Amino acid sequence: MALSEEALRKQLGKYKFRDLTIEELKNVNKTYPNFTFSMNTYTFKDGSQKDLLNFSGTVPVKYGNSYNIPIHLWILDSHPFAPPICFLKPTVNMGIAVGKHVDAHGRIYLPYLQNWSHVRGGEADRGGNFVFCIAISQPKSTVTGLIKEMIAKFEEELPLYSLSPADAARQSELLSYIAKITEGETDMKSKSKIGGCRNEGCFNKITVVGAGDLGIACVLAVAAKGAADKVVLLDLSEGAAKGGTMDLEIFALPNVEISKDFSASADSKVVVLTVNSLGNAQTYLDVIQSNVDLFRGIIPAISHYNQNTVLLVASHPVEVMTFVSWKLSGFPKSRVIGVGANLDTERFQYVLTNLLKAQMLAKDAWIIGEQGEDKVPSWTSCNSIANQTEAMAACNSREKVANRAMEVLKGKGQRSWSIGLSVADLTDSILKDKRKVHSVSTLAKGCCNINSEVFLSLPCILGTSGVIEMVKLEDDPLVQEKLQSSAGSIHDLQQQLKL
């Protein structure tokens, strides 16, 4: 140990249960003698600081070959009642493999940490006397137990990989950025950039995050649309390329690049997020929380390499994940949007125009609200009919036509390829600054008397900076009531998530 027991005892003066802490660290040192212990200042994300005990070293992991994975653990002064804060400590020639248990900053998330607990007991003083028998608790969870689970999880999913010399140079700069994040000094508004083109004339580049069916569908649709000069598919899955990703490599589409490195996304005009967690979550809330945990490892890295990009979220549930992306990125609300009801709206307008021959209605018709059963048709202009009776009749006729259109669309699912086409449509409007109106998930606070920070699909004018303007809807009490109901349920769900 870098510090003697006496030195540790003196420096752990503010630790509530220092004897328990020292005893546990002795046990860690017996099992992992390579660990070094020290006292350093830890800066939390809110800017507050504390002198905390921390230790670093390597843990042995077998993943085909044997690897020594470097880690860094911070022990809180409320230990053992609070779990340690854990990070990987990669060298410049190591890349972080973002996965279920590791985010892009190298922070480690494990079930053991989430379920950290203790049982009633007592604490022995330096003379071996048993004191504070009721108030003090013996730890049920231990640092050695934590490290054992860490090794087990790393053997299922290796958290680091070797970088080429060129990538190592980029990694050195990224590690400096990550160090700031772990010390609570993140500055998403920094103007520095890594890699990629650096001038205003940079070509149109899009990155699609996630190499599942939806991600590949988006790549193919964007490439077919011809909106982008380059499309990067960021594959965050483990192991060798499989399925569609392998096929993309085999048939080598022009202007399409496949990468596992976040730096490959640098200077993208649009970043499309298609990833969804494939964990074993049991409840709907657990599924969403798994997605949140996944995004927590992705969004900061994407934001670092693409500080002026528009984030386009296609992951489910799109309203919640767009909110999560907005919070984690620190971007202005105009540059974080979800695919929302764009596909539903295009289908709705198509049915009105081509099947029901109601072209005049179609141009002002929109599907808004949240994806799924609670979406609602609405209109952006009212008929200028002076006679109230005629106006009422026109509204009733319009409602009947809308209901018929919704019946036609009922049960028509959203396949990966159809969402991919919708994504290509949205990126085309953004990259070419078309100023076209789309129904996309945008921050709805202030609209329809919604007071909470929730994202709902609303008609918006899109351009190179994302949402330029929200288009005013007709005043319809029933529509407003449905939007407020959706906002309330989404907000309640968001309140239960751990960001």
C-alpha positions in Angstrom: 0.0 0.0 0.0 1.3 3.5 -0.9 0.1 4.8 2.5 0.9 3.1 5.8 -2.0 2.1 8.1 -1.2 4.9 10.5 -1.0 7.4 7.7 -4.3 6.1 6.3 -6.0 6.3 9.7 -4.9 9.9 10.1 -6.0 10.9 6.6 -9.3 9.0 7.0 -10.3 11.3 9.9 -13.6 12.3 8.2 -14.6 8.8 7.3 -17.4 7.7 9.5 -16.3 4.1 9.7 -12.6 4.2 9.1 -11.8 1.0 11.0 -14.1 -0.9 8.7 -12.7 0.8 5.7 -9.1 0.1 6.6 -9.9 -3.5 7.4 -11.5 -4.0 4.0 -8.6 -2.4 2.2 -6.3 -4.8 3.9 -8.3 -7.6 2.5 -8.1 -6.1 -0.9 -4.4 -5.7 -0.6 -4.0 -9.4 0.3 -5.9 -10.5 -2.8 -4.6 -7.8 -5.2 -1.2 -6.7 -4.0 -0.6 -4.6 -7.1 -3.1 -2.0 -6.0 -1.8 1.3 -4.7 -3.8 3.5 -2.3 -3.7 7.2 -1.9 -5.8 10.3 -0.9 -6.8 12.6 -3.7 -9.4 15.3 -4.3 -12.5 14.1 -6.2 -14.7 16.7 -8.0 -18.3 15.8 -8.4 -20.5 16.8 -11.3 -22.1 19.6 -9.2 -18.7 21.1 -8.6 -18.3 20.1 -5.0 -15.0 18.5 -3.9 -13.9 15.9 -1.3 -10.7 14.3 -0.3 -11.3 10.7 -0.9 -9.4 7.4 -0.5 -8.8 5.9 -3.9 -6.9 3.0 -5.3 -5.8 1.8 -8.7 -4.3 -1.3 -10.1 -5.1 -4.1 -12.6 -7.5 -7.0 -12.4 -6.8 -10.3 -14.2 -9.3 -11.1 -16.9 -9.4 -14.2 -19.2 -11.0 -13.5 -22.6 -9.4 -16.1 -24.8 -6.0 -14.7 -23.7 -5.2 -13.3 -20.3 -5.4 -9.5 -19.8 -4.7 -7.1 -17.0 -7.4 -4.5 -17.0 -6.5 -1.2 -15.3 -9.1 0.2 -12.9 -9.5 3.2 -10.5 -11.8 3.1 -7.6 -12.9 6.0 -5.3 -14.1 5.1 -1.8 -16.7 7.6 -0.5 -16.5 8.8 3.1 -19.8 7.1 3.9 -18.3 3.7 3.0 -19.4 0.9 3.5 -22.9 2.4 3.2 -22.3 3.8 -0.3 -20.7 1.9 -3.1 -17.3 3.0 -4.6 -17.2 5.1 -7.8 -15.4 2.9 -10.4 -13.6 3.7 -13.6 -11.5 2.0 -16.1 -8.0 3.6 -16.4 -7.0 2.9 -20.0 -3.5 3.8 -21.3 -3.2 5.8 -24.5 -3.0 2.7 -26.7 -6.3 1.3 -25.3 -9.8 2.1 -26.5 -12.9 1.8 -24.3 -15.4 -0.7 -25.6 -18.7 0.8 -24.6 -21.1 -1.8 -23.5 -23.7 -2.9 -20.9 -21.3 -2.2 -18.0 -19.0 0.5 -19.2 -19.8 4.0 -20.7 -17.7 6.1 -23.0 -16.0 7.8 -20.1 -14.8 4.5 -18.7 -17.2 4.6 -15.8 -18.2 1.1 -14.6 -21.8 0.1 -13.9 -22.5 -3.3 -12.3 -25.5 -5.0 -10.6 -23.2 -5.4 -7.5 -22.9 -1.6 -7.3 -26.6 -1.0 -7.8 -27.5 -3.6 -5.2 -24.8 -2.5 -2.7 -26.1 -3.1 0.8 -25.2 -3.8 4.5 -26.5 -5.7 7.5 -26.8 -4.8 11.2 -23.8 -5.4 13.4 -21.1 -3.6 15.2 -17.6 -2.2 14.8 -14.4 -3.1 16.6 -12.2 -0.3 17.9 -8.4 -0.4 17.7 -8.2 -2.4 20.9 -10.6 -5.0 19.6 -13.5 -3.7 21.7 -17.0 -4.0 20.2 -18.7 -0.6 20.1 -21.8 1.1 18.7 -23.5 -2.2 18.6 -26.9 -0.8 17.4 -25.9 2.2 15.2 -23.1 0.7 13.1 -23.5 -1.8 10.3 -21.1 -4.5 9.0 -20.9 -4.5 5.2 -22.7 -7.1 3.3 -21.2 -5.8 0.1 -17.5 -5.6 -0.1 -14.8 -4.1 -2.4 -13.3 -7.6 -2.9 -16.8 -8.9 -3.9 -17.2 -6.0 -6.2 -13.9 -6.7 -7.9 -14.8 -10.4 -8.3 -18.0 -9.4 -10.1 -16.1 -6.9 -12.2 -13.7 -9.6 -13.4 -16.7 -12.0 -14.1 -18.5 -9.3 -16.2 -15.3 -8.3 -18.0 -14.7 -11.9 -19.0 -18.1 -11.9 -20.6 -17.5 -8.5 -22.4 -14.0 -7.2 -22.5 -14.1 -3.5 -21.7 -10.9 -2.4 -23.5 -9.3 -3.1 -26.9 -6.0 -2.2 -28.5 -5.7 0.9 -30.7 -3.6 1.3 -33.8 -0.9 4.0 -33.5 -3.0 6.6 -35.4 -6.0 5.9 -33.2 -3.8 6.0 -30.1 -3.0 9.7 -30.8 -6.7 10.5 -30.9 -7.3 8.4 -27.8 -4.7 10.5 -25.9 -6.8 13.7 -26.5 -10.0 11.9 -25.7 -8.6 10.5 -22.4 -7.8 14.1 -21.4 -11.4 15.0 -22.1 -12.7 11.9 -20.1 -10.4 12.9 -17.2 -12.3 16.2 -17.0 -15.6 14.4 -17.1 -14.7 12.1 -14.2 -13.6 15.2 -12.3 -16.8 17.0 -13.0 -15.3 19.5 -15.3 -17.1 18.7 -18.5 -17.5 21.7 -21.0 -19.6 20.6 -23.9 -19.3 24.1 -25.3 -15.6 23.8 -25.9 -14.7 24.8 -29.4 -11.9 22.3 -29.9 -12.4 19.4 -32.3 -10.7 16.2 -32.9 -10.1 14.7 -36.4 -12.3 15.2 -39.4 -12.6 18.4 -41.5 -12.3 21.7 -39.7 -13.5 24.3 -42.2 -16.9 25.7 -43.0 -16.9 24.1 -46.4 -16.9 20.6 -44.9 -19.0 18.1 -46.8 -22.3 16.6 -45.5 -21.5 13.7 -43.3 -24.0 11.6 -41.3 -23.3 9.1 -38.5 -25.7 6.3 -37.7 -25.1 4.9 -34.2 -26.1 1.3 -33.9 -25.6 -1.6 -36.4 -28.9 -3.5 -35.8 -31.6 -3.8 -38.5 -32.8 -0.2 -37.9 -29.3 1.2 -38.1 -28.5 -0.6 -41.3 -31.9 0.4 -42.8 -31.1 4.0 -42.0 -27.7 3.7 -43.7 -29.2 2.2 -46.8 -32.0 4.7 -47.0 -29.7 7.7 -46.5 -27.3 6.4 -49.1 -30.1 5.8 -51.6 -31.5 9.3 -51.0 -28.1 10.8 -51.8 -28.4 13.5 -49.2 -25.0 12.8 -47.6 -21.5 12.8 -49.0 -20.4 10.3 -46.4 -22.3 7.9 -44.0 -20.6 6.4 -41.0 -22.1 3.4 -39.3 -20.9 3.2 -35.7 -21.1 -0.4 -34.7 -21.0 -0.7 -30.9 -21.6 -4.4 -30.7 -19.0 -6.8 -29.4 -17.0 -9.3 -31.5 -16.5 -9.6 -35.2 -18.9 -8.1 -37.7 -22.0 -10.2 -38.2 -25.2 -10.1 -40.3 -25.9 -6.9 -42.1 -22.7 -5.2 -41.0 -20.6 -8.0 -42.6 -22.7 -7.7 -45.8 -22.1 -3.9 -45.9 -18.4 -4.6 -45.7 -18.5 -7.4 -48.3 -20.4 -5.3 -50.9 -18.6 -2.0 -50.0 -21.2 0.7 -50.6 -19.6 3.9 -51.8 -19.2 6.6 -49.2 -20.2 4.3 -46.4 -17.7 3.6 -43.6 -18.1 1.1 -40.7 -16.3 1.8 -37.5 -16.3 1.0 -33.8 -14.5 4.2 -32.8 -16.5 7.3 -31.7 -13.9 9.5 -33.3 -15.0 8.3 -36.8 -18.2 10.3 -36.3 -16.3 13.6 -35.9 -17.9 16.6 -37.6 -21.1 14.9 -38.6 -23.9 17.3 -39.6 -26.5 14.8 -38.3 -26.1 11.9 -35.8 -28.9 9.3 -35.9 -29.3 7.2 -32.8 -30.9 3.8 -33.4 -29.4 1.7 -30.5 -31.7 -0.1 -28.1 -30.6 -2.2 -25.1 -31.0 -6.0 -25.6 -30.7 -6.7 -21.8 -32.9 -9.1 -19.8 -35.0 -6.4 -18.2 -38.3 -7.6 -16.8 -40.5 -4.5 -16.7 -41.2 -1.7 -19.2 -39.4 0.7 -16.8 -36.4 -1.6 -16.6 -36.2 -1.7 -20.4 -36.2 2.0 -20.6 -33.6 2.3 -17.8 -31.4 -0.1 -19.8 -31.6 2.2 -22.8 -30.9 5.2 -20.5 -27.8 3.4 -19.2 -26.7 2.7 -22.8 -27.2 6.3 -23.9 -25.2 7.5 -20.8 -22.2 5.9 -22.4 -22.8 7.1 -25.9 -24.2 10.7 -25.9 -21.2 12.4 -24.2 -18.7 10.8 -26.6 -20.8 11.7 -29.6 -21.3 15.3 -28.3 -17.6 15.6 -27.8 -16.7 14.8 -31.4 -19.8 16.5 -32.9 -20.4 19.7 -30.9 -22.5 21.4 -33.7 -24.4 18.4 -34.9 -28.2 17.7 -34.9 -29.1 14.6 -32.8 -31.9 12.6 -34.5 -33.2 10.0 -32.1 -34.9 6.8 -33.5 -34.5 4.6 -30.4 -37.5 3.6 -28.4 -39.5 5.0 -26.7 -38.6 7.9 -28.9 -40.1 10.7 -26.7 -38.2 9.6 -23.6 -34.9 8.8 -25.4 -35.0 12.2 -27.1 -35.4 13.8 -23.7 -32.5 11.7 -22.3 -30.3 12.7 -25.3 -31.1 16.4 -24.7 -30.2 16.2 -21.1 -27.0 14.2 -21.6 -25.7 16.2 -24.5 -26.2 19.7 -23.1 -27.3 20.8 -26.6 -29.9 23.4 -27.2 -33.4 22.0 -27.7 -33.5 22.9 -31.4 -30.6 20.5 -32.1 -32.1 17.4 -30.4 -35.2 15.9 -32.1 -36.9 12.5 -32.4 -38.2 10.8 -35.5 -41.6 11.1 -33.8 -44.7 10.9 -36.0 -43.0 11.9 -39.3 -43.7 8.5 -40.8 -47.3 8.4 -39.5 -47.9 11.9 -40.9 -46.5 11.1 -44.4 -48.7 8.0 -44.5 -51.7 10.0 -43.2 -51.3 12.7 -45.9 -50.7 10.0 -48.6 -54.0 8.2 -47.7 -55.9 11.5 -47.7 -54.5 12.6 -51.0 -54.4 9.3 -53.0 -57.0 7.1 -51.5 -59.6 9.5 -50.2 -59.0 12.2 -52.8 -58.9 15.0 -50.1 -55.9 16.9 -51.4 -57.0 20.2 -49.8 -57.2 18.6 -46.4 -53.9 16.7 -46.7 -51.6 19.7 -47.0 -52.7 20.9 -43.5 -53.0 17.4 -41.8 -50.6 16.1 -39.2 -50.2 13.3 -36.8 -48.9 14.6 -33.5 -48.4 13.6 -29.8 -46.6 10.4 -28.9 -45.9 7.4 -31.0 -48.3 4.4 -30.7 -51.9 4.3 -29.8 -52.1 7.8 -28.3 -51.1 9.7 -31.5 -53.8 12.1 -32.7 -54.6 13.8 -36.0 -54.5 17.6 -36.1 -54.5 20.6 -38.5 -52.3 23.6 -38.9 -54.9 25.9 -40.5 -58.6 26.4 -40.2 -61.2 26.9 -42.9 -61.9 30.5 -43.5 -65.7 30.1 -43.5 -67.6 33.0 -42.2 -70.9 31.2 -41.6 -70.7 29.3 -38.3 -73.0 26.6 -39.4 -71.0 26.0 -42.6 -67.8 26.0 -40.5 -69.2 23.3 -38.2 -70.3 21.2 -41.1 -66.8 21.5 -42.7 -65.2 20.4 -39.4 -67.5 17.4 -39.1 -66.7 16.4 -42.6 -63.0 16.8 -42.1 -63.2 14.7 -38.9 -65.0 11.9 -40.8 -62.4 11.9 -43.5 -59.6 11.8 -40.9 -61.2 8.9 -39.1 -61.4 7.0 -42.3 -57.8 7.6 -43.0 -56.8 6.5 -39.5 -58.8 3.3 -40.0 -56.9 2.6 -43.2 -53.6 3.1 -41.4 -54.7 1.0 -38.3 -52.4 -2.0 -37.8 -49.9 -0.8 -40.3 -46.7 -1.4 -38.4 -43.4 0.5 -38.5 -40.7 -1.8 -40.0 -37.1 -1.0 -39.9 -36.9 -0.1 -43.5 -39.9 2.3 -43.3 -38.4 4.1 -40.3 -35.1 4.2 -42.3 -36.9 5.9 -45.2 -38.4 8.4 -42.7 -34.9 9.1 -41.2 -33.5 9.7 -44.7 -36.4 12.2 -45.4 -35.6 14.1 -42.2 -31.8 14.2 -42.7 -32.4 15.4 -46.3 -34.4 18.3 -45.0 -31.8 19.2 -42.4 -28.7 18.8 -44.6 -30.2 20.7 -47.5 -31.8 23.4 -45.3 -35.1 22.8 -47.0 -37.2 24.6 -44.3 -39.8 21.8 -44.8 -42.4 21.1 -42.1 -42.2 17.7 -40.4 -43.9 16.2 -37.4 -40.9 15.4 -35.1 -40.4 14.9 -31.4 -39.5 18.3 -30.0 -39.6 20.0 -26.5 -43.3 20.6 -26.0 -43.0 22.7 -22.8 -45.0 25.9 -23.3 -47.2 24.4 -26.0 -50.9 23.5 -25.3 -50.4 24.5 -21.7 -47.8 21.8 -21.1 -45.5 22.9 -18.3 -43.2 19.9 -18.0 -40.0 19.1 -19.9 -41.3 16.4 -22.3 -40.8 15.8 -26.0 -43.9 15.2 -28.2 -44.4 15.2 -32.0 -45.4 18.6 -33.3 -45.1 20.1 -36.8 -41.7 21.9 -37.0 -39.8 23.6 -39.8 -36.4 21.9 -40.1 -33.1 23.3 -41.4 -29.4 22.9 -40.9 -29.6 23.9 -37.2 -32.5 21.5 -36.5 -35.8 22.9 -35.5 -36.1 26.5 -36.8 -39.7 27.1 -35.8 -42.7 25.3 -34.5 -45.8 25.6 -36.6 -49.0 26.7 -34.8 -51.8 24.2 -34.6 -55.5 24.9 -34.6 -57.0 25.5 -31.2 -58.8 22.2 -30.5 -59.7 21.5 -26.9 -59.8 17.7 -27.5 -56.4 17.7 -29.1 -54.9 19.8 -26.3 -56.4 17.4 -23.7 -54.8 14.4 -25.4 -51.4 16.1 -25.6 -51.6 17.1 -22.0 -52.5 13.6 -21.0 -49.5 12.2 -23.0 -47.2 14.8 -21.5 -48.3 13.8 -18.0 -47.7 10.1 -18.5 -44.3 10.6 -20.2 -43.2 13.0 -17.4 -44.3 10.6 -14.7 -42.2 7.9 -16.5 -39.2 10.2 -16.8 -39.3 11.0 -13.1 -38.7 7.3 -12.3 -35.5 7.1 -14.5 -32.0 7.4 -13.2 -30.1 9.8 -15.4 
